[in-house]
């Protein structure tokens, strides 16, 4: 795994989350195999948790699906396809 590509992918996605949630976004936490440098592109996934104030609304959920769609479609490379959030 190339660290620069990983950093760019995560920075881009975190930036989108920041713009989407604004002040409601408290933190984005990366966890799982990537934290132990054991990520296998194309096999594993990039696990993250976005912590926000309040509950997700249906509008939030729909917006997140649209936000993530280009990543899942491969527009941001194999690492973008691997984003799995909670």
PyMOL Python script that loads the backbone (N, CA, C, O; Angstrom):
from pymol import cmd

cmd.read_pdbstr("""\
ATOM      1  N   UNK A   1       0.854  -1.168   0.000  1.00  0.00           N
ATOM      2  CA  UNK A   1       0.000   0.000   0.000  1.00  0.00           C
ATOM      3  C   UNK A   1       0.900   1.231   0.000  1.00  0.00           C
ATOM      4  O   UNK A   1       1.894   1.281   0.724  1.00  0.00           O
ATOM      5  N   UNK A   2       0.559   2.190  -0.788  1.00  0.00           N
ATOM      6  CA  UNK A   2       1.329   3.419  -0.880  1.00  0.00           C
ATOM      7  C   UNK A   2       0.766   4.440   0.111  1.00  0.00           C
ATOM      8  O   UNK A   2      -0.398   4.829   0.014  1.00  0.00           O
ATOM      9  N   UNK A   3       1.589   4.866   1.054  1.00  0.00           N
ATOM     10  CA  UNK A   3       1.136   5.747   2.138  1.00  0.00           C
ATOM     11  C   UNK A   3       0.607   7.084   1.619  1.00  0.00           C
ATOM     12  O   UNK A   3      -0.360   7.613   2.166  1.00  0.00           O
ATOM     13  N   UNK A   4       1.221   7.633   0.581  1.00  0.00           N
ATOM     14  CA  UNK A   4       0.771   8.917   0.046  1.00  0.00           C
ATOM     15  C   UNK A   4      -0.622   8.794  -0.574  1.00  0.00           C
ATOM     16  O   UNK A   4      -1.470   9.665  -0.380  1.00  0.00           O
ATOM     17  N   UNK A   5      -0.852   7.723  -1.309  1.00  0.00           N
ATOM     18  CA  UNK A   5      -2.174   7.500  -1.905  1.00  0.00           C
ATOM     19  C   UNK A   5      -3.225   7.319  -0.811  1.00  0.00           C
ATOM     20  O   UNK A   5      -4.336   7.838  -0.923  1.00  0.00           O
ATOM     21  N   UNK A   6      -2.883   6.592   0.233  1.00  0.00           N
ATOM     22  CA  UNK A   6      -3.793   6.395   1.358  1.00  0.00           C
ATOM     23  C   UNK A   6      -4.115   7.731   2.021  1.00  0.00           C
ATOM     24  O   UNK A   6      -5.277   8.024   2.300  1.00  0.00           O
ATOM     25  N   UNK A   7      -3.101   8.527   2.269  1.00  0.00           N
ATOM     26  CA  UNK A   7      -3.287   9.825   2.905  1.00  0.00           C
ATOM     27  C   UNK A   7      -4.179  10.728   2.052  1.00  0.00           C
ATOM     28  O   UNK A   7      -5.072  11.390   2.581  1.00  0.00           O
ATOM     29  N   UNK A   8      -3.950  10.762   0.761  1.00  0.00           N
ATOM     30  CA  UNK A   8      -4.764  11.592  -0.134  1.00  0.00           C
ATOM     31  C   UNK A   8      -6.222  11.141  -0.139  1.00  0.00           C
ATOM     32  O   UNK A   8      -7.132  11.968  -0.087  1.00  0.00           O
ATOM     33  N   UNK A   9      -6.438   9.847  -0.200  1.00  0.00           N
ATOM     34  CA  UNK A   9      -7.801   9.307  -0.218  1.00  0.00           C
ATOM     35  C   UNK A   9      -8.530   9.659   1.070  1.00  0.00           C
ATOM     36  O   UNK A   9      -9.669  10.125   1.035  1.00  0.00           O
ATOM     37  N   UNK A  10      -7.883   9.437   2.197  1.00  0.00           N
ATOM     38  CA  UNK A  10      -8.507   9.717   3.493  1.00  0.00           C
ATOM     39  C   UNK A  10      -8.714  11.211   3.702  1.00  0.00           C
ATOM     40  O   UNK A  10      -9.757  11.623   4.210  1.00  0.00           O
ATOM     41  N   UNK A  11      -7.739  12.027   3.319  1.00  0.00           N
ATOM     42  CA  UNK A  11      -7.888  13.481   3.456  1.00  0.00           C
ATOM     43  C   UNK A  11      -9.053  13.994   2.609  1.00  0.00           C
ATOM     44  O   UNK A  11      -9.839  14.829   3.057  1.00  0.00           O
ATOM     45  N   UNK A  12      -9.153  13.486   1.389  1.00  0.00           N
ATOM     46  CA  UNK A  12     -10.234  13.915   0.500  1.00  0.00           C
ATOM     47  C   UNK A  12     -11.592  13.535   1.093  1.00  0.00           C
ATOM     48  O   UNK A  12     -12.503  14.361   1.148  1.00  0.00           O
ATOM     49  N   UNK A  13     -11.719  12.297   1.532  1.00  0.00           N
ATOM     50  CA  UNK A  13     -12.995  11.843   2.075  1.00  0.00           C
ATOM     51  C   UNK A  13     -13.337  12.573   3.371  1.00  0.00           C
ATOM     52  O   UNK A  13     -14.488  12.960   3.578  1.00  0.00           O
ATOM     53  N   UNK A  14     -12.349  12.764   4.246  1.00  0.00           N
ATOM     54  CA  UNK A  14     -12.592  13.489   5.498  1.00  0.00           C
ATOM     55  C   UNK A  14     -13.004  14.932   5.211  1.00  0.00           C
ATOM     56  O   UNK A  14     -13.848  15.487   5.915  1.00  0.00           O
ATOM     57  N   UNK A  15     -12.420  15.534   4.198  1.00  0.00           N
ATOM     58  CA  UNK A  15     -12.813  16.883   3.809  1.00  0.00           C
ATOM     59  C   UNK A  15     -14.254  16.952   3.333  1.00  0.00           C
ATOM     60  O   UNK A  15     -14.979  17.896   3.647  1.00  0.00           O
ATOM     61  N   UNK A  16     -14.660  15.951   2.577  1.00  0.00           N
ATOM     62  CA  UNK A  16     -16.057  15.882   2.131  1.00  0.00           C
ATOM     63  C   UNK A  16     -16.997  15.714   3.313  1.00  0.00           C
ATOM     64  O   UNK A  16     -18.059  16.335   3.362  1.00  0.00           O
ATOM     65  N   UNK A  17     -16.606  14.874   4.266  1.00  0.00           N
ATOM     66  CA  UNK A  17     -17.424  14.705   5.463  1.00  0.00           C
ATOM     67  C   UNK A  17     -17.527  16.012   6.237  1.00  0.00           C
ATOM     68  O   UNK A  17     -18.595  16.358   6.742  1.00  0.00           O
ATOM     69  N   UNK A  18     -16.408  16.742   6.330  1.00  0.00           N
ATOM     70  CA  UNK A  18     -16.411  18.017   7.051  1.00  0.00           C
ATOM     71  C   UNK A  18     -17.364  19.005   6.388  1.00  0.00           C
ATOM     72  O   UNK A  18     -18.137  19.676   7.071  1.00  0.00           O
ATOM     73  N   UNK A  19     -17.312  19.096   5.066  1.00  0.00           N
ATOM     74  CA  UNK A  19     -18.217  20.014   4.365  1.00  0.00           C
ATOM     75  C   UNK A  19     -19.669  19.560   4.484  1.00  0.00           C
ATOM     76  O   UNK A  19     -20.572  20.388   4.605  1.00  0.00           O
ATOM     77  N   UNK A  20     -19.891  18.259   4.450  1.00  0.00           N
ATOM     78  CA  UNK A  20     -21.249  17.717   4.527  1.00  0.00           C
ATOM     79  C   UNK A  20     -21.876  17.983   5.893  1.00  0.00           C
ATOM     80  O   UNK A  20     -22.999  18.480   5.979  1.00  0.00           O
ATOM     81  N   UNK A  21     -21.147  17.650   6.962  1.00  0.00           N
ATOM     82  CA  UNK A  21     -21.691  17.781   8.317  1.00  0.00           C
ATOM     83  C   UNK A  21     -21.445  19.154   8.940  1.00  0.00           C
ATOM     84  O   UNK A  21     -22.177  19.559   9.843  1.00  0.00           O
ATOM     85  N   UNK A  22     -20.436  19.866   8.478  1.00  0.00           N
ATOM     86  CA  UNK A  22     -20.114  21.170   9.067  1.00  0.00           C
ATOM     87  C   UNK A  22     -19.760  21.032  10.535  1.00  0.00           C
ATOM     88  O   UNK A  22     -18.996  20.147  10.922  1.00  0.00           O
ATOM     89  N   UNK A  23     -20.323  21.917  11.349  1.00  0.00           N
ATOM     90  CA  UNK A  23     -20.027  21.934  12.782  1.00  0.00           C
ATOM     91  C   UNK A  23     -20.523  20.694  13.524  1.00  0.00           C
ATOM     92  O   UNK A  23     -20.127  20.456  14.665  1.00  0.00           O
ATOM     93  N   UNK A  24     -21.380  19.911  12.889  1.00  0.00           N
ATOM     94  CA  UNK A  24     -21.891  18.692  13.541  1.00  0.00           C
ATOM     95  C   UNK A  24     -20.829  17.600  13.626  1.00  0.00           C
ATOM     96  O   UNK A  24     -20.925  16.714  14.476  1.00  0.00           O
ATOM     97  N   UNK A  25     -19.817  17.650  12.757  1.00  0.00           N
ATOM     98  CA  UNK A  25     -18.773  16.620  12.755  1.00  0.00           C
ATOM     99  C   UNK A  25     -17.800  16.868  13.894  1.00  0.00           C
ATOM    100  O   UNK A  25     -17.160  17.918  13.964  1.00  0.00           O
ATOM    101  N   UNK A  26     -17.695  15.899  14.779  1.00  0.00           N
ATOM    102  CA  UNK A  26     -16.791  16.001  15.920  1.00  0.00           C
ATOM    103  C   UNK A  26     -15.451  15.333  15.654  1.00  0.00           C
ATOM    104  O   UNK A  26     -14.405  15.838  16.063  1.00  0.00           O
ATOM    105  N   UNK A  27     -15.486  14.184  14.960  1.00  0.00           N
ATOM    106  CA  UNK A  27     -14.263  13.421  14.757  1.00  0.00           C
ATOM    107  C   UNK A  27     -14.468  12.378  13.663  1.00  0.00           C
ATOM    108  O   UNK A  27     -15.581  11.904  13.435  1.00  0.00           O
ATOM    109  N   UNK A  28     -13.377  12.033  12.996  1.00  0.00           N
ATOM    110  CA  UNK A  28     -13.356  10.896  12.082  1.00  0.00           C
ATOM    111  C   UNK A  28     -12.235   9.997  12.569  1.00  0.00           C
ATOM    112  O   UNK A  28     -11.076  10.408  12.628  1.00  0.00           O
ATOM    113  N   UNK A  29     -12.588   8.769  12.918  1.00  0.00           N
ATOM    114  CA  UNK A  29     -11.642   7.824  13.494  1.00  0.00           C
ATOM    115  C   UNK A  29     -11.393   6.689  12.506  1.00  0.00           C
ATOM    116  O   UNK A  29     -12.333   6.058  12.022  1.00  0.00           O
ATOM    117  N   UNK A  30     -10.145   6.441  12.218  1.00  0.00           N
ATOM    118  CA  UNK A  30      -9.748   5.329  11.368  1.00  0.00           C
ATOM    119  C   UNK A  30      -9.372   4.163  12.266  1.00  0.00           C
ATOM    120  O   UNK A  30      -8.653   4.335  13.250  1.00  0.00           O
ATOM    121  N   UNK A  31      -9.855   2.984  11.928  1.00  0.00           N
ATOM    122  CA  UNK A  31      -9.537   1.809  12.750  1.00  0.00           C
ATOM    123  C   UNK A  31      -9.412   0.582  11.872  1.00  0.00           C
ATOM    124  O   UNK A  31      -9.662   0.652  10.669  1.00  0.00           O
ATOM    125  N   UNK A  32      -9.037  -0.517  12.442  1.00  0.00           N
ATOM    126  CA  UNK A  32      -8.924  -1.772  11.699  1.00  0.00           C
ATOM    127  C   UNK A  32      -7.518  -2.023  11.184  1.00  0.00           C
ATOM    128  O   UNK A  32      -6.539  -1.491  11.707  1.00  0.00           O
ATOM    129  N   UNK A  33      -7.444  -2.843  10.151  1.00  0.00           N
ATOM    130  CA  UNK A  33      -6.158  -3.332   9.649  1.00  0.00           C
ATOM    131  C   UNK A  33      -5.226  -2.225   9.179  1.00  0.00           C
ATOM    132  O   UNK A  33      -4.008  -2.367   9.284  1.00  0.00           O
ATOM    133  N   UNK A  34      -5.765  -1.131   8.666  1.00  0.00           N
ATOM    134  CA  UNK A  34      -4.900  -0.045   8.192  1.00  0.00           C
ATOM    135  C   UNK A  34      -4.073   0.544   9.333  1.00  0.00           C
ATOM    136  O   UNK A  34      -2.963   1.023   9.100  1.00  0.00           O
ATOM    137  N   UNK A  35      -4.582   0.519  10.534  1.00  0.00           N
ATOM    138  CA  UNK A  35      -3.855   1.053  11.692  1.00  0.00           C
ATOM    139  C   UNK A  35      -2.667   0.183  12.074  1.00  0.00           C
ATOM    140  O   UNK A  35      -1.748   0.636  12.756  1.00  0.00           O
ATOM    141  N   UNK A  36      -2.691  -1.055  11.635  1.00  0.00           N
ATOM    142  CA  UNK A  36      -1.607  -1.991  11.944  1.00  0.00           C
ATOM    143  C   UNK A  36      -0.742  -2.254  10.716  1.00  0.00           C
ATOM    144  O   UNK A  36       0.043  -3.202  10.672  1.00  0.00           O
ATOM    145  N   UNK A  37      -0.912  -1.369   9.702  1.00  0.00           N
ATOM    146  CA  UNK A  37      -0.183  -1.491   8.440  1.00  0.00           C
ATOM    147  C   UNK A  37      -0.361  -2.873   7.833  1.00  0.00           C
ATOM    148  O   UNK A  37       0.583  -3.457   7.301  1.00  0.00           O
ATOM    149  N   UNK A  38      -1.580  -3.389   7.919  1.00  0.00           N
ATOM    150  CA  UNK A  38      -1.892  -4.729   7.430  1.00  0.00           C
ATOM    151  C   UNK A  38      -3.023  -4.682   6.397  1.00  0.00           C
ATOM    152  O   UNK A  38      -3.731  -5.671   6.210  1.00  0.00           O
ATOM    153  N   UNK A  39      -3.191  -3.555   5.738  1.00  0.00           N
ATOM    154  CA  UNK A  39      -4.258  -3.391   4.756  1.00  0.00           C
ATOM    155  C   UNK A  39      -3.833  -4.013   3.436  1.00  0.00           C
ATOM    156  O   UNK A  39      -2.725  -3.776   2.956  1.00  0.00           O
ATOM    157  N   UNK A  40      -4.709  -4.800   2.860  1.00  0.00           N
ATOM    158  CA  UNK A  40      -4.450  -5.428   1.569  1.00  0.00           C
ATOM    159  C   UNK A  40      -5.406  -4.825   0.538  1.00  0.00           C
ATOM    160  O   UNK A  40      -6.565  -5.234   0.466  1.00  0.00           O
ATOM    161  N   UNK A  41      -4.932  -3.840  -0.276  1.00  0.00           N
ATOM    162  CA  UNK A  41      -5.816  -3.226  -1.271  1.00  0.00           C
ATOM    163  C   UNK A  41      -6.489  -4.264  -2.168  1.00  0.00           C
ATOM    164  O   UNK A  41      -5.850  -5.183  -2.680  1.00  0.00           O
ATOM    165  N   UNK A  42      -7.770  -4.090  -2.337  1.00  0.00           N
ATOM    166  CA  UNK A  42      -8.550  -5.029  -3.145  1.00  0.00           C
ATOM    167  C   UNK A  42      -9.092  -6.195  -2.348  1.00  0.00           C
ATOM    168  O   UNK A  42      -9.922  -6.958  -2.842  1.00  0.00           O
ATOM    169  N   UNK A  43      -8.624  -6.338  -1.111  1.00  0.00           N
ATOM    170  CA  UNK A  43      -9.065  -7.456  -0.280  1.00  0.00           C
ATOM    171  C   UNK A  43      -9.793  -6.970   0.967  1.00  0.00           C
ATOM    172  O   UNK A  43     -10.902  -7.417   1.260  1.00  0.00           O
ATOM    173  N   UNK A  44      -9.169  -6.058   1.695  1.00  0.00           N
ATOM    174  CA  UNK A  44      -9.734  -5.565   2.948  1.00  0.00           C
ATOM    175  C   UNK A  44     -10.583  -4.331   2.719  1.00  0.00           C
ATOM    176  O   UNK A  44     -11.091  -4.105   1.620  1.00  0.00           O
ATOM    177  N   UNK A  45     -10.732  -3.538   3.767  1.00  0.00           N
ATOM    178  CA  UNK A  45     -11.455  -2.284   3.641  1.00  0.00           C
ATOM    179  C   UNK A  45     -10.842  -1.257   4.581  1.00  0.00           C
ATOM    180  O   UNK A  45     -10.084  -1.591   5.491  1.00  0.00           O
ATOM    181  N   UNK A  46     -11.192   0.004   4.337  1.00  0.00           N
ATOM    182  CA  UNK A  46     -10.755   1.111   5.177  1.00  0.00           C
ATOM    183  C   UNK A  46     -11.894   1.430   6.126  1.00  0.00           C
ATOM    184  O   UNK A  46     -12.897   2.022   5.728  1.00  0.00           O
ATOM    185  N   UNK A  47     -11.741   1.043   7.362  1.00  0.00           N
ATOM    186  CA  UNK A  47     -12.787   1.231   8.357  1.00  0.00           C
ATOM    187  C   UNK A  47     -12.654   2.599   9.004  1.00  0.00           C
ATOM    188  O   UNK A  47     -11.576   2.979   9.461  1.00  0.00           O
ATOM    189  N   UNK A  48     -13.758   3.333   9.038  1.00  0.00           N
ATOM    190  CA  UNK A  48     -13.753   4.615   9.718  1.00  0.00           C
ATOM    191  C   UNK A  48     -15.074   4.799  10.440  1.00  0.00           C
ATOM    192  O   UNK A  48     -16.082   4.172  10.114  1.00  0.00           O
ATOM    193  N   UNK A  49     -15.036   5.669  11.420  1.00  0.00           N
ATOM    194  CA  UNK A  49     -16.221   6.034  12.184  1.00  0.00           C
ATOM    195  C   UNK A  49     -16.295   7.548  12.200  1.00  0.00           C
ATOM    196  O   UNK A  49     -15.354   8.211  12.636  1.00  0.00           O
ATOM    197  N   UNK A  50     -17.406   8.102  11.728  1.00  0.00           N
ATOM    198  CA  UNK A  50     -17.635   9.546  11.791  1.00  0.00           C
ATOM    199  C   UNK A  50     -18.516   9.812  13.006  1.00  0.00           C
ATOM    200  O   UNK A  50     -19.621   9.281  13.113  1.00  0.00           O
ATOM    201  N   UNK A  51     -18.019  10.633  13.910  1.00  0.00           N
ATOM    202  CA  UNK A  51     -18.744  10.978  15.132  1.00  0.00           C
ATOM    203  C   UNK A  51     -19.337  12.369  14.936  1.00  0.00           C
ATOM    204  O   UNK A  51     -18.621  13.330  14.656  1.00  0.00           O
ATOM    205  N   UNK A  52     -20.666  12.459  15.089  1.00  0.00           N
ATOM    206  CA  UNK A  52     -21.353  13.735  14.905  1.00  0.00           C
ATOM    207  C   UNK A  52     -22.226  14.029  16.118  1.00  0.00           C
ATOM    208  O   UNK A  52     -22.512  13.147  16.928  1.00  0.00           O
ATOM    209  N   UNK A  53     -22.638  15.274  16.223  1.00  0.00           N
ATOM    210  CA  UNK A  53     -23.624  15.620  17.237  1.00  0.00           C
ATOM    211  C   UNK A  53     -24.997  15.257  16.691  1.00  0.00           C
ATOM    212  O   UNK A  53     -25.245  15.385  15.493  1.00  0.00           O
ATOM    213  N   UNK A  54     -25.873  14.811  17.551  1.00  0.00           N
ATOM    214  CA  UNK A  54     -27.230  14.475  17.137  1.00  0.00           C
ATOM    215  C   UNK A  54     -27.301  13.151  16.398  1.00  0.00           C
ATOM    216  O   UNK A  54     -26.320  12.414  16.296  1.00  0.00           O
ATOM    217  N   UNK A  55     -28.474  12.876  15.894  1.00  0.00           N
ATOM    218  CA  UNK A  55     -28.732  11.638  15.159  1.00  0.00           C
ATOM    219  C   UNK A  55     -28.706  11.891  13.665  1.00  0.00           C
ATOM    220  O   UNK A  55     -28.927  13.014  13.211  1.00  0.00           O
ATOM    221  N   UNK A  56     -28.436  10.844  12.905  1.00  0.00           N
ATOM    222  CA  UNK A  56     -28.514  10.941  11.450  1.00  0.00           C
ATOM    223  C   UNK A  56     -29.977  10.990  11.033  1.00  0.00           C
ATOM    224  O   UNK A  56     -30.801  10.215  11.518  1.00  0.00           O
ATOM    225  N   UNK A  57     -30.280  11.895  10.144  1.00  0.00           N
ATOM    226  CA  UNK A  57     -31.630  11.967   9.585  1.00  0.00           C
ATOM    227  C   UNK A  57     -31.658  11.178   8.277  1.00  0.00           C
ATOM    228  O   UNK A  57     -30.617  10.742   7.787  1.00  0.00           O
ATOM    229  N   UNK A  58     -32.835  10.999   7.724  1.00  0.00           N
ATOM    230  CA  UNK A  58     -32.945  10.350   6.415  1.00  0.00           C
ATOM    231  C   UNK A  58     -32.224  11.183   5.364  1.00  0.00           C
ATOM    232  O   UNK A  58     -31.596  10.630   4.461  1.00  0.00           O
ATOM    233  N   UNK A  59     -32.307  12.505   5.472  1.00  0.00           N
ATOM    234  CA  UNK A  59     -31.603  13.387   4.541  1.00  0.00           C
ATOM    235  C   UNK A  59     -30.093  13.170   4.653  1.00  0.00           C
ATOM    236  O   UNK A  59     -29.399  13.120   3.638  1.00  0.00           O
ATOM    237  N   UNK A  60     -29.582  13.040   5.883  1.00  0.00           N
ATOM    238  CA  UNK A  60     -28.161  12.757   6.093  1.00  0.00           C
ATOM    239  C   UNK A  60     -27.769  11.435   5.435  1.00  0.00           C
ATOM    240  O   UNK A  60     -26.773  11.360   4.714  1.00  0.00           O
ATOM    241  N   UNK A  61     -28.551  10.413   5.688  1.00  0.00           N
ATOM    242  CA  UNK A  61     -28.242   9.085   5.164  1.00  0.00           C
ATOM    243  C   UNK A  61     -28.214   9.094   3.643  1.00  0.00           C
ATOM    244  O   UNK A  61     -27.292   8.554   3.032  1.00  0.00           O
ATOM    245  N   UNK A  62     -29.211   9.698   3.037  1.00  0.00           N
ATOM    246  CA  UNK A  62     -29.256   9.787   1.578  1.00  0.00           C
ATOM    247  C   UNK A  62     -28.062  10.585   1.058  1.00  0.00           C
ATOM    248  O   UNK A  62     -27.436  10.198   0.071  1.00  0.00           O
ATOM    249  N   UNK A  63     -27.751  11.691   1.719  1.00  0.00           N
ATOM    250  CA  UNK A  63     -26.613  12.509   1.313  1.00  0.00           C
ATOM    251  C   UNK A  63     -25.296  11.762   1.400  1.00  0.00           C
ATOM    252  O   UNK A  63     -24.437  11.916   0.531  1.00  0.00           O
ATOM    253  N   UNK A  64     -25.125  10.960   2.432  1.00  0.00           N
ATOM    254  CA  UNK A  64     -23.901  10.171   2.585  1.00  0.00           C
ATOM    255  C   UNK A  64     -23.770   9.116   1.498  1.00  0.00           C
ATOM    256  O   UNK A  64     -22.668   8.857   1.014  1.00  0.00           O
ATOM    257  N   UNK A  65     -24.877   8.508   1.113  1.00  0.00           N
ATOM    258  CA  UNK A  65     -24.854   7.529   0.017  1.00  0.00           C
ATOM    259  C   UNK A  65     -24.368   8.210  -1.262  1.00  0.00           C
ATOM    260  O   UNK A  65     -23.535   7.658  -1.980  1.00  0.00           O
ATOM    261  N   UNK A  66     -24.878   9.391  -1.543  1.00  0.00           N
ATOM    262  CA  UNK A  66     -24.467  10.129  -2.738  1.00  0.00           C
ATOM    263  C   UNK A  66     -23.009  10.580  -2.636  1.00  0.00           C
ATOM    264  O   UNK A  66     -22.279  10.558  -3.627  1.00  0.00           O
ATOM    265  N   UNK A  67     -22.593  10.983  -1.453  1.00  0.00           N
ATOM    266  CA  UNK A  67     -21.221  11.419  -1.234  1.00  0.00           C
ATOM    267  C   UNK A  67     -20.232  10.287  -1.482  1.00  0.00           C
ATOM    268  O   UNK A  67     -19.146  10.507  -2.020  1.00  0.00           O
ATOM    269  N   UNK A  68     -20.604   9.106  -1.098  1.00  0.00           N
ATOM    270  CA  UNK A  68     -19.709   7.945  -1.189  1.00  0.00           C
ATOM    271  C   UNK A  68     -19.745   7.273  -2.559  1.00  0.00           C
ATOM    272  O   UNK A  68     -18.819   6.543  -2.915  1.00  0.00           O
ATOM    273  N   UNK A  69     -20.793   7.510  -3.320  1.00  0.00           N
ATOM    274  CA  UNK A  69     -20.983   6.822  -4.601  1.00  0.00           C
ATOM    275  C   UNK A  69     -19.766   6.912  -5.534  1.00  0.00           C
ATOM    276  O   UNK A  69     -19.364   5.887  -6.084  1.00  0.00           O
ATOM    277  N   UNK A  70     -19.160   8.101  -5.737  1.00  0.00           N
ATOM    278  CA  UNK A  70     -17.986   8.155  -6.621  1.00  0.00           C
ATOM    279  C   UNK A  70     -16.815   7.311  -6.112  1.00  0.00           C
ATOM    280  O   UNK A  70     -16.052   6.763  -6.907  1.00  0.00           O
ATOM    281  N   UNK A  71     -16.676   7.210  -4.812  1.00  0.00           N
ATOM    282  CA  UNK A  71     -15.613   6.374  -4.247  1.00  0.00           C
ATOM    283  C   UNK A  71     -15.882   4.907  -4.559  1.00  0.00           C
ATOM    284  O   UNK A  71     -14.990   4.189  -5.011  1.00  0.00           O
ATOM    285  N   UNK A  72     -17.105   4.468  -4.319  1.00  0.00           N
ATOM    286  CA  UNK A  72     -17.460   3.067  -4.559  1.00  0.00           C
ATOM    287  C   UNK A  72     -17.379   2.711  -6.041  1.00  0.00           C
ATOM    288  O   UNK A  72     -17.139   1.555  -6.392  1.00  0.00           O
ATOM    289  N   UNK A  73     -17.578   3.703  -6.912  1.00  0.00           N
ATOM    290  CA  UNK A  73     -17.520   3.481  -8.360  1.00  0.00           C
ATOM    291  C   UNK A  73     -16.080   3.434  -8.879  1.00  0.00           C
ATOM    292  O   UNK A  73     -15.854   3.155 -10.056  1.00  0.00           O
ATOM    293  N   UNK A  74     -15.119   3.703  -8.012  1.00  0.00           N
ATOM    294  CA  UNK A  74     -13.724   3.619  -8.413  1.00  0.00           C
ATOM    295  C   UNK A  74     -13.131   4.922  -8.908  1.00  0.00           C
ATOM    296  O   UNK A  74     -12.009   4.932  -9.414  1.00  0.00           O
ATOM    297  N   UNK A  75     -13.862   6.026  -8.773  1.00  0.00           N
ATOM    298  CA  UNK A  75     -13.368   7.314  -9.254  1.00  0.00           C
ATOM    299  C   UNK A  75     -12.191   7.836  -8.441  1.00  0.00           C
ATOM    300  O   UNK A  75     -11.516   8.774  -8.865  1.00  0.00           O
ATOM    301  N   UNK A  76     -11.940   7.250  -7.294  1.00  0.00           N
ATOM    302  CA  UNK A  76     -10.831   7.678  -6.435  1.00  0.00           C
ATOM    303  C   UNK A  76      -9.884   6.508  -6.163  1.00  0.00           C
ATOM    304  O   UNK A  76      -9.243   6.451  -5.113  1.00  0.00           O
ATOM    305  N   UNK A  77      -9.803   5.591  -7.102  1.00  0.00           N
ATOM    306  CA  UNK A  77      -8.873   4.472  -6.999  1.00  0.00           C
ATOM    307  C   UNK A  77      -9.364   3.353  -6.104  1.00  0.00           C
ATOM    308  O   UNK A  77     -10.452   3.408  -5.531  1.00  0.00           O
ATOM    309  N   UNK A  78      -8.524   2.341  -6.004  1.00  0.00           N
ATOM    310  CA  UNK A  78      -8.872   1.135  -5.245  1.00  0.00           C
ATOM    311  C   UNK A  78      -9.076   1.451  -3.763  1.00  0.00           C
ATOM    312  O   UNK A  78      -9.941   0.855  -3.122  1.00  0.00           O
ATOM    313  N   UNK A  79      -8.296   2.374  -3.215  1.00  0.00           N
ATOM    314  CA  UNK A  79      -8.458   2.702  -1.801  1.00  0.00           C
ATOM    315  C   UNK A  79      -9.785   3.397  -1.528  1.00  0.00           C
ATOM    316  O   UNK A  79     -10.404   3.169  -0.489  1.00  0.00           O
ATOM    317  N   UNK A  80     -10.219   4.231  -2.443  1.00  0.00           N
ATOM    318  CA  UNK A  80     -11.520   4.870  -2.305  1.00  0.00           C
ATOM    319  C   UNK A  80     -12.654   3.863  -2.310  1.00  0.00           C
ATOM    320  O   UNK A  80     -13.646   4.025  -1.599  1.00  0.00           O
ATOM    321  N   UNK A  81     -12.501   2.828  -3.111  1.00  0.00           N
ATOM    322  CA  UNK A  81     -13.511   1.769  -3.157  1.00  0.00           C
ATOM    323  C   UNK A  81     -13.593   1.005  -1.845  1.00  0.00           C
ATOM    324  O   UNK A  81     -14.612   0.380  -1.552  1.00  0.00           O
ATOM    325  N   UNK A  82     -12.548   1.050  -1.070  1.00  0.00           N
ATOM    326  CA  UNK A  82     -12.455   0.253   0.147  1.00  0.00           C
ATOM    327  C   UNK A  82     -13.032   0.947   1.376  1.00  0.00           C
ATOM    328  O   UNK A  82     -13.041   0.358   2.456  1.00  0.00           O
ATOM    329  N   UNK A  83     -13.514   2.185   1.242  1.00  0.00           N
ATOM    330  CA  UNK A  83     -14.063   2.914   2.393  1.00  0.00           C
ATOM    331  C   UNK A  83     -15.308   2.229   2.932  1.00  0.00           C
ATOM    332  O   UNK A  83     -16.258   1.973   2.193  1.00  0.00           O
ATOM    333  N   UNK A  84     -15.295   1.940   4.206  1.00  0.00           N
ATOM    334  CA  UNK A  84     -16.432   1.319   4.899  1.00  0.00           C
ATOM    335  C   UNK A  84     -16.640   2.075   6.199  1.00  0.00           C
ATOM    336  O   UNK A  84     -15.785   2.032   7.084  1.00  0.00           O
ATOM    337  N   UNK A  85     -17.756   2.762   6.324  1.00  0.00           N
ATOM    338  CA  UNK A  85     -17.917   3.601   7.497  1.00  0.00           C
ATOM    339  C   UNK A  85     -19.074   3.245   8.393  1.00  0.00           C
ATOM    340  O   UNK A  85     -19.974   2.491   8.023  1.00  0.00           O
ATOM    341  N   UNK A  86     -19.024   3.800   9.565  1.00  0.00           N
ATOM    342  CA  UNK A  86     -20.075   3.625  10.541  1.00  0.00           C
ATOM    343  C   UNK A  86     -20.407   4.930  11.210  1.00  0.00           C
ATOM    344  O   UNK A  86     -21.283   4.975  12.074  1.00  0.00           O
TER     345      UNK A  86
END
""", "prot")
cmd.dss("prot")
cmd.show_as("cartoon", "prot")
cmd.util.cbc("prot")
cmd.orient("prot")
